[in-house]
Structures are given as structure tokens and as C-alpha cells.
Amino acid sequence: MRNLHSKVSAKQIQPVMAAVKTIFAHAEPDAIHQQWDQVADTLHESFPKVAEMMREAKPDVLAFTAFPKSHWQKIWSNNPISVNRPSRGTASAAV
């Protein structure tokens, strides 16, 4: 989803991102999936590339909803590169 910026002009990215953020405001898995589809459908006419990207990314981005809610915060990340990577203070080998 980070590639949304490449599919939308700088002037239009804020409304598109605001729509996408509404997806994650829901607390129930079914509601999250329904909101995802609604946002993709809404964006389809003005931003067909974004809607297609959303449809392709849905299984991966919403995979966290298959886990118990108590695990969601541990799964979510704004930076997928940092997931499962130790922080600087927890290096296992001395340098």
C-alpha cells in the first residue's frame, strides 16, 4: 500500500489516504473487509490503478484480521521493513 503515492498525484494523495485510513478505524474483521471493498469501489472511478492495487493487496494487508484481536497490535506495522528485526539496543553479537 505504500505504492499509493506513485499512483496518485501529490495534490490528491491526502483524500485518498484519508479514505484508506477509514478501513483501519473498524474493530471487527468483517467490517474491515467491507470497508476495504467500499473504499476500493469508491476510488475506482477516479483512481482505477489505486482500486486495482487495493484489490490485489487485500489478502496480504488484511491478513492480520485472521488472528485474535489481542494480537493485532503486535502484527500491525507502518514499516514492513522493520517487522521481525531486532531494535538497535538488542543486538545479539558484540561489535
HUVENVEN-V354730 format. One line per field, one symbol per residue. phi: phi as a letter, one per 30 degrees, with the letter a starting at -180 (. if undefined). Layout:
BEGIN
phi: ???
END
This chain:
BEGIN
phi: .ddeddcbdedcddddddddddddddcceddddddedddddddeddbddddddddddeeddcedddceedceddddadbddddicddddcddcdc
END
